[in-house]
Amino acid sequence: MPKIYNTALGDMWDSVAFKVGLTESHTRTLMEANIEYARYYVFPANIRLVIPDVPRPRPEGLPPWKRGES
C-alpha cells in the first residue's frame, strides 16, 4: 500500500519531500508520482499525494556493520 501525504496550506514540493523523509533531490520523483498536481507550486490544504518508494543511498566510508551489511 503506497504512503499518502495530505498537504498543508503553503506546502511546496521540496518541503513535502523533506517532511516525508526524502531529500530535495527526490522532488522530481515525487512530482512524477503525482503528475496530476504538477501545476501547483504552492499547495492548498488537503491534497493527497502519493509518496513513492525510492532507494536510499548507502553511506560511503563507514564500516560494513554501520552500513547495515552483514
N, C-alpha and C positions, 0 to 999 in steps of 0.2 A: 504494500500500500504506500503510495507516494506521500511525502511530507507536504503539508499545506501551511502557508503563512498568510494571515489576514493583515493587510496593510493598515497602518495608522495614518491619519491625515499628515501629509508632509513627507512621508517616506519617499526615498528615491532608490533607484536600482542598486547603487553601491551600498547604501545603508541597509537595505534589505539583505543583501549578500552577507554583510558583516553580522547582522542580527541573527542569522540562521547558521552561523559558523563557517561561512565561506569567506573568501577574500575578494577584494575588489577585482582581481584578475578573473574571477568567475562571473562577473557581471554579464558578459555576452552569453555565456551558457545559460544563465538564469533567464535572460531575455528570450533566448531561443526556445526555452521550455514554456514560455508564456507569451508567445508571439502575438496573441490577440490583444495584449496590453502594451505592446511596444510603442504605441503613440504617446504613452504617459512619460513625462519627465519627473513630475512630482505627483504622487498618488493621492487620490482621495481615500477616505477611510473604507475599510471592509471590502477590498478587492482580494479575492482568493488566488494566491499564486502557488503554483506547484514548484517545489524545491527539488531539483534533480540531484541524483546521486553523482558525485564527482570523485575521482580518485584523489586521495590525499597524498601530497608529496612526502617521500621518506626523508627524514633529516639526514644530511650528509655529515660525516666527520664524527659520528657517535659510534661507540662500540655496539656490536650486534645485539646484546641484551637490552640496550636502551632504545634500539630501533624497533623492538618487537620481534626480532628474529630469534630463532632457537639456536 
